[in-house]
Structures are given as C-alpha cells and as structure tokens.
Amino acid sequence: GTFSYSHDGSETASDSFTYKACDNGTTNGSPDGKCSGTATVSLTVTPVNDAPVSVGDSATTNEDTSVDVNVLANDTDVDNANSDLRTVSLRNVTGGTAIVLLDGRTVRFSPNSDANSSDGWTFKFTYKANDGALDSASAAIVTITVNPVNDIPRFTKGADQTVNEDSGAHTALGWATNLSTGPANEGGQTLAFIVGNDNNGLFSSQPAISSTGTLTYTPATQASGVATITVQIHDNGGTANGGVDTSAPQTFMITVNPVNDIPSFTKGADQTVNEDASTQTVSGWATNLGKGPANESGQTLDFIVSNNNNGLFSGQPAVSSTGTLTFTSAPNANGVATVTVKIHDDGGTANGGVDTSAPQTVTITVNPVNDGPVLTMSASSTGGQYSDQPSPVITLTATDIDNMGSQLTFSVDAPGLPASLVLTPAAGSTAPASPSSPGTRTATISGPLGVAPGTYLRTIRVSDGAATDTKPLTVNVTQENADPVVYTGPSMQFTASTTTTSATVQLQATITDINDGSRGDIRNAIVHFMNMDTVPATELCQVAYPASAPKTFALINPADLTQATAGCPYTFSLGSADSNSWDIGIFVDGYYTRAAQIDDSMVTVSKPLASQFITGGGYLRLTSATAGINSGDVGSKNNFGFNVKYNSKGTNLQGRINTIIRRNGHLYQVKGNNLQTLGVLYCNAGTGCTATPQNGCTYNASSICWIKATFKGGANIQDVTNPANPISLDGGATLQMDMTDYGEPGSNGPAGPDSMAITVINKAGNLWYSSNWNGTKTVEQLLDGGNLVVH
C-alpha cells in the first residue's frame, strides 16, 4: 500500500512512523482480523528556512529623555534562536528619532524636545526582524509613552545696585530679563522669584523681585554697607518625573554708600575781656557736640574758626574738639571781633555727605586799658676798666602805644648811676623822638665809669606820667691795668755798722696808668711790696694815697694824674749773715691791678766790712747781645744780689748769689749753692791790675783805683713764674759773675760806673745764659741800677 506524510512545520530534521498490515479474514485456522507485527518507517526531513515573526512592543520614558527598547526580545523564529535575530527596516518613526544600537537588537528612541504624550503627541516606530536571511513577514509597531517633565525656569539677572545711605525706596524696572517658564508647552505656568540676602539689617524693606522682573528694596535708616543678594526664579510646573521648578541661584550686590551726616553744636555766650588780659580759656563754651547718628560715633570733631579782626589777637580764637574756646588778645590791642564758628567732622563729603555745619557767630570784645610805656635797652649790662668808657654804651628805647611817647621821661632809681655815668637827656626831661621812628623815645647811658671796681645793680625807669616800665642794668667795673710798674728804691744798702744786723730800706716804685686813651687817677691804686722768696709771697709793706710819713705816695707831676711814686720802709734782718739778697715783687690793686713777675727786683743788704768781702745788688738792662739757650728778653732787667767772703780762717768761701732772668713771660731764678772760687785784682792806671793795692790805692775802690772780682759756684735753676709752684730746671749748673767796682755810687744814672757780666752754664756744659755775649765770652756791661762793693 502507499502513505502520505505532511510535516508539522517544526524544525525537526527527521521523523518516523510505525505501521502494521492487517487482513480482513481467517486462514489456516487463524482467527479473522489478524495484523502483522509493527513496522517502522523512517523519514528524513529536508530543512526549509522560515521567516521570523515580529511582535509589537511598548515603552515609557520622560520628556526629553531617550529610551532604549529591546524590540526583538518578544520576537520568534522557528528556525533560529532569538539571539540570532537583528532589527531591520526601522521605519515610520513618529514624534522623535530612533536608531538601532550596535547590538542590532536595541532601538534608542529620542522624543522630540519638550514633547510628551499629554500634549497629544504620538510616539512610535515600526521594524522587522531578520534572521540573517528573511525579514519577518510583517512589521511590528513599537508604541512609546512620553511622560511630561517640567523644564527649569530661567531669567537673566540685572546689574549690581549702588545707592546712597538714606536714599529711600528703590525700584529697578525690568531688572530681571528673559524670564522663561520653559518651552512653549509650559507657557501657561506662572513665575515667582525667591530672593534672600546676607545682610538683612541693611534694609528696612528687603530686596524683592516681582513676577515681571522688577527689583525693589529700601535701605534702613542711617545704614550703609554691602549685601549679597541671592535670586532664583520658580514656576508652578512641579517636580514630577524629575521636573525642576526652581532655577539655580544667581547673586548680585547691593551697595549702600555711607553718607556723612552734618555735625552740630550749640554755641556759647559772647566774650568780653580787658586789653592785655592773659590767655582766655572758656571750658565747655560749645555744647551738644553732635557727630551724627550712632554709626558715625567714631568720627573725630574739630572746629573751624575765623574772625574779621585778626589784628585784635596774638593768639587767634580757637575751639578745641571738646568745645573749649581760647584766645589771647594782642598786646595793646582793643576792639571788637565777630568770630565765625563751624564744627567739622572727618566723615568727608563723598556721595553728597556733609562734614561741616552751618556757621554760627560769637562776638569777642576787648575793652581798652591804659597801657604803660615799654622800655628796651640795647644791653642789660655794661662795664669796663675803672677809668674807661662803658662798653657797650647803653641805648634806652621807649614806646607808648597810647600817646606814641610824647610825654615819656627816663630816670634811674636811687642811688642813681654809679660815679661818672651820665643819663642823656637828664632824668625827668622829656625824651626826644627817634629820628627813624617818631613814636619812639630814646636816651643813652655813657661814661666814663670812674668808680671803684665792683658790680653795680641799678634800675632804669621810663614813665608816661601814669604808668612806668623798668629794666635792670648791671654795671661791672674792673680794675684798670697799671703799666709800667718800675722798682725805683735802692738795690743795695749797708747796715749802720759792721755789728748791726739789720737795715731799713725805703722800698719805692713808680706806677703808671696804662695808656689806653681813657686814663684815670693813679692815686686810687694801692701798692704792695712783696717778698717773692717765700711761697706764697709775703707782704713786706703797702702804701695807699694819701700816705703819711715815713710812707710816701705822690704824683710825679701834680698836673698829671696818671703817674706817681709810692714807697714804704721795711727793715731787713741779716741774722748771723754779713749780707743777704731778697727778690722784691710789686703788686698793685685798689682801682688798679698789676702782679707781674717781670717787675721783680733784687735788694741786697750788707754789713760794711773792711776787707775780703764782695757784695752787691741791682740790675743790668739787657741788649741784643744777651745769648744762650735761655737768653733774656731784650730791654728787660737782669736783677742780681750777692754777698761773698772767705771764712775767718780764709779757707772756705761763704755767701749767697741770686740772679733773675726774664724771657717770654717767664721768670727764671738762678741761685748759687756752692761757692767755689773768688778772685780779686786791684787796678790803677799806672801799674795795671795786681793782687794787692799799688800806687797809693787801698782796699776801697774809687774812680782811679778800681777793683775787679770774679767768683764762680754751683747753682740751681728754677722757673718761678708762679711763685706758689716753682719748677726746678737744673740742679747742677754753674754761675759765674765778673765785676768791676769803681767806688760809690755804683750806679749814678743813667748807668755805671760799676759793671758786671753774668754767665750760666747748665749741667750738660751748654751756655744756658749770658748777659752780654761777644761771640766768645760774656763781657761786663754797666749797671742800669744798684751798686757793687769789692773789699
């Protein structure tokens, strides 16, 4: 028999079926209806590709949000696994865009901007599945539901704001622009602004923005500063599905500039003072000092003060920061001044601020008071030496602001000016006007001084008849110099006998007023004769005018008051010595002064011994022939005094030698300390000089029988310029004196006939001093004063 086979459409590659063969009768004794055993028929199915089947899909997304749809997930293909399918024929895209992603299975659908299903939009697309050979027979439809999502509202902020303090309410129309609720499909939404700031105290009405973008705010009274304003715009679209109903915050600044408030004060009363009053201080004259509101309390106040009569004041009116008024009227000024006062702070005038108040005025009246005259002197002191003109001459100048000096007189309070000083014009006389200044009166005080040395304090007075002014005057009178002062008494004097041990010498000096053009009366001097050998020097005697015998003080010329001789006796004692010499100084004081070592002289007192005795005293007048390391000043005196003799046995020399040399203001004293040799020659014209007297000559010298002597000895050299502090210069010098005695007198003006030479050799062997050097030795010169006695 035959059979037919129909495939069920599955993807099986083989199939089979079984069958039996049956008959419809019996045979050979078998029962009827018997069938054969089961047989199997195997079939091989040749595969044929079937097209896949696409099934529609749906998806949901939010507005402006893409959605990925695996469109093949529910599609079938009897021939292949689902994973082998791919998306093809993407068409009929409605309400957006669709693209197949790289996996070939997923479609990304992006709805149109701002579109959503609620607004009536349809969102879909079709596709077919492909198994690699066949597309699905029909396209499947994918439907997308797009939920609405509220878009963020937007705006454009305006500019920062700057206003001044206390400037009132401010409205900035259209400050916020480009206000947007979102896309057109949100056009029905309503907008509002959310506004905050970080300085609420800056405003009495906080910043706000209307739904149309108008900014309004009002600064608080007296407030200034800066606020940062934060602004967001908000719509009523809600936040469903991730919608945004409020914009991101934007900030801007509101600056309220400070504006200085005008300061204020309450003025005090008008002021009245008298002319020449002292500085006036009126505490608290200005009150209620106001800087402005509390926020200006840190400002500093000061006053601006001016007046219409500056000349009325030496210290112009001023008001301190605490309200104290001060002023000082000018000397001798009177009148009225209108003083204008304003208070000022340091807040400045920026932004229309006011730092200065309106002016207020006060009147200061200075009442006139009679002014006394004013006296000035060209110097407060004058003076000079006793007989000189005062230096400087004093010029008195007086002014009187009231009457311009027309009645001014000068005077000197008791006891009046000292001595010869004169006030010109005389006291009580109206002073003449100054040629250069008619309102000024002048007078002078001139000399000579003519009064004892000292300090005189006097009061000079000027008077206008009612008031006076005085000034002190000091007159310093110093001693006049006496120059020259010359010793004119005896330089050598014998005792009354060889047994007398003392002699009274009439010490005497000539004193002269210095020739300086203003010479005084030398009789006002006091003369002191001093022993300069003592330290300090001691006074031997003094004499002043008028003198009583035995003292003397007399003008040399009665018509000449500048020169006199003064003398007084002094008894010198020899003690056990036969002779001695003294250094006599002459000091002058009283109205005069002189105490110069250069005036010293030597006085020698000696017993009148018969023989073997040499003594003398006096001085040489040095010439340019003086020589040596310490040559004397030319024209100066070289004083000397000595006494030399052998002892009773004739074996040793005894005595003293003293000489004074003057050089460059210094006084040098050379004293013999060890007499070594003595040589005596007796001379006459006939036989010359021999060891004993010849031709009727004796041991006493005369003009025809002169006696020459030389002695030498060790000596000390001292600088005795300051007798209180002698300075030793050499203790090993040698002193030699050569002399010739021509009898009495030894010196009978102007010089000679006795003569002497003095030589000093220092310890080093150098010529330290020569009284009269001829180039090889010291030669004798005539005595200028004194006497020599050689026995």
Secondary structure, 3 states (H helix, E strand, C coil): CCCCCCCCCCCCCEEEEEECCECCCCCCCCCCCCECCCEEEEEECCCCCCCCECCCEEEEEECCCCEEEECCCCCECCCCCHHHCEEEEEEEEECEEEEECCCCCEEEEEECCCCCHHHCCCEEEEEEEECCCCECCCCEEEEEEEECCCCCCEEECCCCEEEECCCCCEEECCCCEEEECCCHHHCCCCEEEEEEECCHHHEEEEEEECCCCCEEEEECCCCCEEEEEEEEEEECCCCHHHCCCECCCEEEEEEEECCCCCCEEECCCCEEEECCCCCEEECCCCEEEECCCHHHCCCCEEEEEEECCHHHEEEEEEECCCCCEEEEECCCCCEEEEEEEEEEECCCCHHHCCCECCCEEEEEEEECCCCCCEEEECCCEEEEECCCCCCCCEEEEEECCCCCCCCCEEEECCCCCCCCCEEECCCCCECCEECCEEEEEEEEEECCCCCCCEEEEEEEEEECCCCEEEEEEEEEEECEEEEEEEECCCCEEECCCCCCCEEEEEEEEEEEECCCCCCCCHHHEEEEEEECCCCCCEEEEEEECCCCCCCEEEECCCCCCCEEEEEEEEEEECCCCCEEEEEEEEEEEECEEECCHHHCEEEEEECCCCCCEEEEEEEEECCCCCECCCCCCCCCEEEEEEEEEECCCCCCEEEEEEEEEEECCEEEEEEEEEEEEEEEEEEECCCEEECCCCCCCCCCCCCCCCEEEEEEEEEEEEECCCCCCCEEEEEEEEEEEEEEECCCCCECCCCCECEEEEEEECCCCCEEEECCECCCCECCEECCEEEEEEC
